Amino acid sequence: MSIARIRRSRRTAVAAAAVGTALLCGALALPAPAAFAVEPPQATLSVEAPDSIGFAGRPVEFTETITNTGTQSTTYNLVLDTTSDLGTPEHAITIDYKDPADGTWKAFPLEFNRGDHNVTYSGLLSWPDGLTVPAGGEVTVALRIGAPMGLPHDGASNGGFQSVALHSAVIARDGSWVALDQKTRTIKAEPLITSLSEVPDEAVAGGDPIEFDAVLDDPTPSDYVNLGNVLFTDPHATVQVRDEDGSWRALEKVSNGIPGDPVGVYLQGRDSGILAGDTTVTRVRVSYDATTPAGATRLGPCVFVNEGAVPFRGTTTCGTQSTVQILPPTAAS
């Protein structure tokens, strides 16, 4: 078994454009096989795609294997496309391949197309001389797929999708554009989970702080970077987090500049991260000054990925808010 050496040329880019319209909805509308003086090309395709990827997370690795089931050496190309909901924005989906020459990941150019019922990203994975596989042999291509939902520090602020259909097809590099084998895999797009645990129901204005846990869980196979784990709170509140040495550290309150919007604090900083499968638990202490109006106030956990210069604007996932009843200072006596 070997890893394909994959390169993309101007010639193959033109070829990809020629078949782009045939890649919609996971089916190839390719012309009938040409007449062959010798045995027609044959191949099977095996796709080991992930069951899920992290929504706005880093890409997840997988492989596709082309097996030459014919009796003569054959040269192939690989066509890849994805189909997802209309809420999918540009720069939402990426596919990379690993160059075996230097072991680096390189972007696989995808063409974005918004249709009447869905969004597709499509392209042709090729190289100058194609991929030649001897009769009875196979070659494995190392790939990864991700849903970054935008560019670094320029994440989509709304819209999205719950899953993506990855369609793969192996074709013979003989001008016939016949799909020798093709597979479609549905990949879920799962978000981070943010929540608050055991938040007290009441707090006294000017009194003792309340304590609880802020929990950030990454149940996906994706790592996350450029992450802002935010707790929204009342402008009268002071928020502290407990460091590893047991001391409490006050956090700066941040506003997005929109009147009436709540202020927030970054529990781990604006550009933090979390690894696939990990959970981060932060002990939080919140106090309300003596001028805090009596009545209900809220604490809200949200996560922003790839925020830009404006706070709280990026790919957003929020958890359930908690309500705290503020009692007047006299209630402390």
C-alpha positions in Angstrom: 0.0 0.0 0.0 1.3 3.5 -0.8 0.2 7.1 -0.3 -0.7 8.9 -3.5 1.6 11.8 -4.6 -1.0 14.4 -5.5 -0.4 17.6 -7.4 -2.8 20.0 -9.1 -2.1 21.6 -12.5 -3.8 24.2 -14.7 -4.8 21.3 -17.0 -6.6 19.4 -14.2 -8.3 22.5 -12.9 -9.9 23.0 -16.3 -11.0 19.4 -16.3 -12.5 19.9 -12.9 -14.5 22.8 -14.1 -15.8 20.7 -17.0 -17.3 18.1 -14.6 -18.3 20.5 -11.8 -22.0 20.5 -12.7 -22.0 16.7 -12.6 -21.1 16.6 -9.0 -24.4 17.8 -7.5 -26.4 15.8 -5.0 -23.8 13.0 -4.7 -24.3 11.7 -8.2 -22.1 11.9 -11.3 -23.8 12.5 -14.6 -20.9 11.3 -16.7 -21.0 10.3 -20.3 -21.2 6.6 -21.3 -17.9 4.7 -21.6 -16.0 5.1 -24.8 -15.3 2.0 -26.9 -12.0 0.3 -25.8 -9.8 -1.7 -28.0 -8.6 -3.4 -24.8 -10.2 -4.1 -21.5 -12.1 -1.1 -20.1 -10.6 0.5 -16.9 -11.8 -1.1 -13.7 -11.5 0.0 -10.1 -13.1 0.0 -6.7 -13.1 2.8 -4.1 -13.0 2.4 -0.3 -13.8 5.5 1.8 -13.0 5.6 5.5 -14.7 8.9 6.3 -15.3 10.1 9.9 -18.8 9.8 11.4 -18.6 13.5 12.5 -16.6 16.6 12.5 -16.6 19.6 14.8 -18.8 22.5 13.7 -16.3 25.4 13.3 -13.5 23.0 14.4 -10.3 21.8 12.9 -10.3 19.1 10.2 -10.4 15.4 10.8 -8.3 12.9 9.0 -9.5 10.0 6.8 -8.4 7.9 3.9 -9.7 6.8 0.5 -8.3 3.8 -1.3 -8.4 3.0 -5.0 -8.0 -0.6 -6.0 -7.3 -1.6 -9.6 -9.4 -4.7 -10.2 -8.5 -4.9 -13.9 -5.8 -6.9 -15.6 -3.7 -4.0 -16.8 -2.1 -0.9 -15.2 -4.5 2.0 -15.2 -4.2 5.8 -14.4 -6.9 7.4 -12.3 -8.1 10.7 -10.8 -10.4 11.3 -7.8 -13.4 13.5 -7.8 -14.7 14.9 -4.5 -17.7 17.0 -3.6 -19.8 17.9 -0.6 -23.5 18.8 -0.3 -24.9 20.6 2.7 -27.8 22.8 3.7 -28.5 26.3 2.2 -27.2 27.9 5.4 -23.7 26.8 4.5 -21.6 30.0 3.8 -18.5 30.4 1.8 -15.2 29.1 3.4 -17.4 26.7 5.5 -15.9 23.4 4.3 -12.3 22.4 3.6 -10.6 19.3 2.3 -6.9 18.8 2.5 -4.5 16.1 1.3 -1.2 15.0 2.7 1.8 15.4 0.3 3.9 12.2 0.9 6.9 14.0 -0.5 7.2 16.3 2.5 4.5 15.1 4.8 2.6 18.5 4.8 -1.1 19.1 4.4 -2.1 21.1 1.4 -5.4 22.6 0.5 -7.6 20.8 -2.1 -9.2 23.6 -4.1 -13.0 23.5 -4.0 -15.5 25.4 -6.0 -18.4 26.9 -4.0 -21.9 26.8 -5.5 -25.2 27.8 -3.9 -28.1 26.1 -5.6 -31.8 26.3 -5.1 -31.9 23.6 -2.4 -28.4 23.1 -1.2 -24.8 24.2 -1.3 -22.0 22.2 -2.9 -18.2 22.3 -2.8 -16.6 20.4 -5.6 -13.2 19.7 -7.2 -10.9 17.2 -9.0 -8.1 15.7 -7.0 -5.4 15.3 -9.7 -1.7 15.5 -10.5 0.2 16.0 -13.8 0.5 12.4 -14.8 -2.4 11.0 -12.9 -2.2 8.1 -10.4 -1.1 4.9 -12.0 -2.0 1.7 -10.2 -0.7 -1.7 -11.4 -3.2 -4.5 -12.0 -4.4 -5.9 -8.7 -2.7 -3.1 -6.8 -4.1 -0.3 -4.6 -3.1 3.2 -3.5 -4.3 5.1 -0.4 -4.8 8.8 -0.4 -4.5 10.6 3.0 -7.2 13.3 3.4 -8.9 15.4 6.0 -12.2 17.3 6.0 -13.2 20.2 8.3 -16.0 22.7 8.7 -14.2 25.9 9.9 -17.2 28.0 9.1 -15.1 30.9 7.8 -11.5 32.1 7.7 -9.3 32.5 10.8 -10.7 35.5 12.8 -13.4 35.9 10.3 -16.0 33.3 11.2 -19.5 33.1 10.0 -21.8 34.8 12.5 -25.0 32.9 11.5 -26.2 30.0 9.3 -24.8 26.5 9.2 -25.7 22.9 8.7 -26.2 19.7 10.7 -24.4 17.3 8.3 -22.5 17.2 5.1 -22.7 14.5 2.4 -19.2 13.7 1.1 -19.3 12.2 -2.4 -16.2 10.5 -3.8 -15.7 9.0 -7.3 -12.7 7.3 -9.0 -12.4 8.0 -12.7 -10.1 6.7 -15.4 -7.7 9.3 -16.8 -8.5 8.3 -20.4 -10.9 11.1 -21.5 -14.0 9.1 -20.9 -14.9 10.6 -17.5 -16.5 7.3 -16.5 -17.2 6.8 -12.8 -15.7 3.4 -12.1 -16.9 3.5 -8.5 -18.3 6.1 -6.2 -19.3 6.4 -2.6 -21.3 8.9 -0.5 -20.8 9.2 3.2 -22.9 11.4 5.6 -20.8 13.3 8.1 -22.5 15.0 11.1 -21.4 18.5 12.1 -21.4 18.6 15.9 -20.9 21.8 18.0 -19.2 22.4 21.2 -21.3 22.2 24.4 -21.2 25.0 26.9 -23.1 25.0 30.2 -23.2 26.3 33.8 -23.4 23.9 36.7 -25.1 24.5 40.1 -25.7 28.2 39.8 -27.3 29.6 43.0 -30.8 30.9 42.7 -30.1 34.1 44.6 -27.4 36.7 45.3 -27.4 39.8 47.5 -26.5 43.2 46.0 -23.3 44.2 47.7 -23.1 40.9 49.5 -21.1 37.7 49.3 -20.3 36.3 45.8 -22.0 33.2 44.4 -19.9 30.3 43.0 -20.5 27.7 40.3 -18.8 25.9 37.4 -18.6 26.9 33.8 -18.2 23.8 31.7 -16.9 23.6 28.1 -17.1 20.2 26.4 -15.8 19.2 23.1 -17.5 15.9 22.2 -16.3 16.0 18.6 -13.2 14.5 16.9 -12.0 18.1 16.0 -9.6 20.3 17.9 -10.6 23.9 18.3 -8.4 27.1 18.1 -9.2 30.8 18.0 -11.8 30.1 20.7 -13.6 32.6 23.0 -15.3 30.9 26.0 -17.6 33.7 27.2 -19.8 34.2 30.2 -22.4 37.0 29.7 -23.4 38.8 32.9 -24.8 42.0 34.4 -22.8 45.3 34.1 -22.9 45.5 37.9 -21.2 42.1 38.3 -17.6 41.3 39.0 -16.5 37.9 37.7 -13.5 36.0 39.1 -12.0 32.6 38.1 -10.0 30.3 40.3 -6.5 29.6 39.1 -4.6 26.4 39.6 -2.9 27.7 42.7 -6.4 28.3 44.3 -6.2 32.1 44.0 -9.0 34.1 42.5 -8.4 36.4 39.5 -10.8 39.1 38.3 -11.7 39.2 34.6 -12.1 42.3 32.5 -15.7 43.0 31.4 -16.0 43.4 27.6 -18.7 45.1 25.6 -19.5 44.8 21.9 -20.4 48.4 21.8 -24.1 47.9 21.2 -26.3 49.7 23.8 -28.4 47.3 25.8 -26.4 44.2 25.0 -24.9 42.3 28.0 -21.3 42.5 28.9 -19.1 39.4 28.8 -15.9 38.0 30.2 -13.5 35.6 28.5 -13.0 32.7 30.9 -9.7 31.5 29.2 -8.9 34.5 26.9 -10.0 35.5 23.4 -7.8 33.0 21.5 -8.0 29.8 23.6 -8.5 26.3 22.4 -9.7 22.8 23.4 -8.7 19.4 22.2 -11.0 16.8 20.7 -12.9 14.9 23.4 -11.7 17.2 26.2 -13.7 19.0 28.9 -12.7 22.2 30.6 -14.3 23.1 33.9 -13.7 26.6 35.3 -14.7 27.6 38.8 -16.4 31.0 38.7 -17.2 33.5 41.4 -19.7 36.4 40.7 -20.5 39.3 43.0 -23.0 42.1 42.4 -22.3 45.6 43.7 -24.7 47.4 46.0 -26.2 49.4 43.2 -27.5 46.3 41.3 -31.3 46.6 40.9 -33.3 44.0 42.7 -34.9 41.4 40.5 -33.9 38.8 38.0 -30.6 38.9 36.2 -29.1 36.3 33.9 -25.8 34.5 33.4 -25.3 33.1 29.9 -22.5 30.9 28.5 -21.5 31.2 24.8 -18.6 30.1 22.7 -17.3 32.1 19.7 -14.9 30.7 17.1 -12.8 32.8 14.8 -13.9 36.2 16.3 -12.7 39.2 14.4 -11.9 42.6 15.8 -15.5 43.0 17.1 -16.1 41.0 20.3 -18.7 38.3 20.3 -19.0 38.1 16.5 -18.0 34.8 15.0 -19.4 31.3 14.7 -21.5 31.1 17.8 -22.8 28.3 20.1 -24.7 29.2 23.3 -25.8 27.2 26.3 -28.8 27.5 28.6 -28.9 30.7 30.6 -29.3 30.7 34.4 -31.5 33.2 36.2 -30.3 34.7 39.5 -32.6 36.8 41.7 -30.9 39.8 43.1 -31.9 40.7 46.6 -31.5 44.2 48.0 -28.6 44.9 50.4 -30.9 44.7 53.4 -31.4 41.0 52.7 -27.9 40.4 53.9 -28.7 41.4 57.5 
